[in-house]
């Protein structure tokens, strides 16, 4: 296997078309994060994004997008906001993981949501998790019937909240996609306020992330598109969800709601309406992402295995990565963990 590393912008139309064909033809690569468009968008906002092109006997065999940092430290392209990553290649293609990382000019490659179906990376998994999904291939009615068996009380409460919201604040309206930049700005404001309330790291203060979201929102192609959905009560927006979609998969990326309406669970109402209207836009799967949140357990009816881990070659970067992981592990085990995490989040936000 020959590997050449190129800037994303230097990929030819033929190479980009090949990338798209592979991504659309391999079920495990169905997420829009594997689309060449996602990597291209990230590359316009960061100077450290590259693509390794895998070739065999003169034939294009795969693509591996990555970020290259200081001392050869590597991460997935758009790492902070990339919910899926790996090599975009047909299922019959294999590679040596360490040789690939070395060919990319990296000393380490740390991943947090790698598809586990790529067995070449399996020896480097540290932790496994799952991305929960809503499979709508059987239709909305069949989906609701399925989750109602296990969560009848929760759905009954959600339907009651829906009626109460409409009764107290006006008729509900669902908008599958808004092209209005002001609508995206509203969602991001709600999300930033949510991060502040909960003490989470405020990633939206990073300009490159906001630019990625803006560009994804304005991109509307067959293979990749932004989807900005809203729930209105009368004419007032009460919840929003921004996702990205490939041909049949919509990844629910950033969701938030007006806290004045929290008692009605407007975000869950919006999610159910998005699932109900998915068939009209040929969406077969809503991916809720990793993270073991209660609402995901209620709405999901299948999941995809993902892995966190790292590939390390002997180097200063590898030593630094191990030290960082050990420190994080110590923080998680100590009784001071919640306080330390708040201090770390505060210092990050202040930069």
N, C-alpha and C positions, 0 to 999 in steps of 0.2 A: 504494500500500500504506500503510495506516494502522497505526501502532505505538503501543500504550499499555503502560506499564510498571506492574505491580502486584505486591504481595506475594503469595507463593505461597499463603498461607492465605486470601486473598480470592478465589481462583478459584472460580467456581460449579461445581456438580455437572455442569452441561451442558458447561462448558469442560473440566473434567477428563475427562469421557467422550469429548469430541472429541479431546483429546490422546491418549488411549489408543487410539482408533480409528485415528488417523493412524499412531501408532507400530507398531501391529500390522499395518497394511496396507502398509507400505513396507519391503521386504526390507533395505535398508541401515540401517534404524532398529531392527532386530531385537534389538539388545543391551538388556539390562535397564537400562543406564545412561540410556537414552532414555525410560524409563517415568516418568510423572508422580509415581509413588510414590517413586522414588529422589530426585528433586528435593525432594519434600515432606519426606522424612526428613532430608535435609541441612539444609533450611530450619528444621527444629525445633531444630537444634544451633548454627546461626549466624544472626546478625542481618543479614548482608550479602548474602543471596540474594534475587534478584528474577526475575521472568519478564516478558519482552516478549511481548505477545500481538499477532500479526499478523492484520489484518483487511482485507478487500477487498470493497467494495460491501456492507458490513454483514455479511459472512460470515466466520466464523473460518477462517483459512488456515494458522496455524502458531504455534509457541511456541518461545521462545528463553530458556532459563534461564541465569543468569549471576551471578557475584559482583561487587559494586562496592566497590572499596577506596579508599584515600586518593588524592586528586588525580585521581579519575576513572579509576584503573587497574582494568581488568576481567579476570576469568578465568572459566573454566567453573564452574558450580556444583559444589562439592565437589572443586575442582581437584586437590588433592593425591592424591585417591583415585579420581578419575574417569578411567576408561580409555577412554571414548568420549564425544565431545561434538559439538555442532552444533545446527542449527535443526531442530526436529521439524515437518516440513511435507510435504505430498504432493510427488511428484517433478515435477509440472508447475508448482509455485510457484517464482517467482524473486524475488530481492530485491537491493538495492544494499547491499553489505556495510558500506561506510563510513557510509551513511545510517542503517543499522540500529544501528551502534555509537553514532552521534551521538544517535539517538532514545532510546537506553538511558541517556543521561547519562554516557557513557564517553568517555575520551580515548584509551584503548588497550584492546585485547582480545587477550591472549596465550593461545594454545592449544598443546597438545602432542600431542593424539591426536584430531584432527578427521577425520571421515570425508571422504575426498577426492572422493566422488561429488557433494558440494555445490559446484558450479562457481563459485558467487558468491564463494567464499572463495579460489579457486585463485590469484589474483594475489598473495596474501599468504602463500603457503607458503614456508617457508625450507628445511625438511628433510622428507623422506618416510621412513616406516618401515612396518612391517607388523605386524599382530596375527595370530598364528598360531592356527589352529583345527583341531579334529577334527570332520570332517563324518561323521555317523553315519546320514545319511539312507538309505544302502543297507544298513544293518544292521551289527552288530558283526563278524560273521565276514568280511564283505566288506571292512570297514575294516582288520582285522588282516592279511588276505591282501594288501591293497594296500601297507601299510607294511613287510611282511615282505620284499617284493621288494628293498627298498633297505637294510633294517636287520636282516637275519636274525640276524647275530651278536649284536647288542645285545638283541634279543628273547629269543634263546636264553639269554643271560646273565641276563636278568630273570626268566625262568621258573625258571632254576636257583636264583637268589636266593630266589624265592618258596618253592620246596621246602625250601631250607636253613633259612629263617626258621621255617617250620612244623615242621620236624624238630627244631630246636634250642630253640624257644620255645613250641610248642603250636599247636593248630589255629587257622587264620586265620579271622577273621570280618569281613565288610564291612558297615558300617551306612551306608545311603544318606543318612539325615538324623537328627540328634539334636536334640531340642528343649531339652536340658538346658543351662541357663546356665553350669553348671560346665564343661561340655565346651567351650563357646566360650572361657571363661577359660583353659582349658588350652592351647588352640591359640594364644591371644594371648601366653601366657607363653613357649611354645616360639618364637614368632615374634620376640618381643622379645629373647630370648637369641640367636637367629640374627643379628639385626641387630647385637648387641654383638660377637659372634664375628667377623663379616665387616667390621665398621667402617662399616656402612650407617647412614644417618640413621634415628634411632629415631622414626618417625612415630607409633607407638602411644602415645607419651607425651602426645600431644595429646588432651585429654579429648573434644573434639568428634568426633574420628575414632573413638574407642572407643564413643561413644554412637551414632554412625551404624551401626557394626557390630552393636551390641546391638539396635537397632531393626530393622535389616534381618533379623537372625536371627529375631526374633519375628514378622515380617510373613509371612503365608502366604495369599496371594490367587492368583487365576487368572493375573493379569497380571504379578505380581511376588512373589517369595518368596526367603527365605534358604535355602541348602542347606549344611548342615554335615555333611560325610562323615568317617567314621573307619575306620581299619584297626586291628583288634585281633589280637594274638597271644595265644591263650588268652583271658584276660580283661584283658590289659594293652593300653592304647592305644599304638600305635607311630607313627601318622601321622594327620594331619588336613588337611582342605581345606575352606575356607569360600568359598562362591560365592553369587552371586545369579542368579536365573533369570527370564526372561520366559516366554512360552508355549512356545517351542521352543528357546531359547538359554540355556545355563548358562555364566556367566562365572566362570572359576576365579580367585578374587580373592586370597585369602591361604592359603598352604599352608606347613606345617611338620611336623617329625617329631621324635621323641625321639632325640637324638644318640647314645644308646647303641646304636641299631639302624642307624646310618648305613651300615655295611658291606653291608646287605641292600638298599639303595635303596628303603626303604619308601614314600617319596613317589611313586615311579614305579609301584610295585605298586598303590597306592591309586588313582592316576590311571587305570590300565588297568581296574581293577575298576569305577570310576565310569563309564567308557566302556561297559563290558560291561552294566551295569545301567541305562544311560540309556533304553533303549527302554521299560522298564517305567514310566517317568515321563514319557514323550513328549518327551524331550529329543533334538533332532536335531543340535545343535551344541554342542560344548564349546569355549569360547573361552579360549585360554591366555594372551591378552594380548600386548602389545608387549614387546620385549626379545629379543635374539638369543641365547638360551640353547640349549645343545646338546640338552637333552632335548626342547625344543619342536621343534627341527628333526627329531628322530626321530619324534615322535608326530603332528605336524601332517600334514594332507593337503590343506589349502588355507589361504589367508590373505586378509586384508582390508587394503587400503592406507589408511594414516593419515598425517596431516601435522602438523608442528610449525611455528608461525609467529606472526605478530601483525599486527593492524590498528592503525595509529597515526594519530591526528589531531595537528596541530601543538600541542604542549603541553609542560609540565614533565614530566608522566608519561611521554610518549613519549621525551623525552630521557633520562630515568632508565632506561627499559627498554632503550634502545640501549646505554647505558653498561654496564648489567648484562650484556647479551649479549656485549659486547666483552671484558669482564673474564673471563667464563666461557670464551670462545674462547681468550684468552691463557693461561689456566690449563691448558686441554686441550693446548696446543701446547708448554708448557714441560716440561723434564725434572723440575721440582719438582712436577708435577701430582699424583702420588699422595700426597705429603706434605701439600700444600696442602689437598687434598680431605679428608684425615683431620683436619686442624686445623679446617676449616670444619664438618665433621660434629660434631666434639667441641664446638664453640661452640654449634651449634644444639641439641644434646642437653642442654647445660647450662642453657639458658634456661627 
